[in-house]
Amino acid sequence: MGVRILYRGTPPAEKLYNGTCLTCGTRIECQRGDGRFEPGSQHNLGETVRVPCPVCTGVIYASPKRVTFSFPIHGRD
């Protein structure tokens, strides 16, 4: 039969991250390769990408972009 993909995930290199500069308020969207990837640890609960702010001298710690799914609820109209 072979392998059949039921849901295509996002390869780590294509994953999107969002962040806001705490110095000037600039909001960015980036990928893992745009900055320094920092995996989560027991003190840092989530992975981040550290990116220099393109507007000021600040540093932006971008978190994974949240993806929301909507599934139909069976039995409801």
Protein Blocks (a to p, Z undefined) as FASTA:
>chain_A
ZZadfbdcddfklpccddddfknopacdddfklmccddddfklmbdcdddddfkbmcdcd
ddddddddddddehiZZ
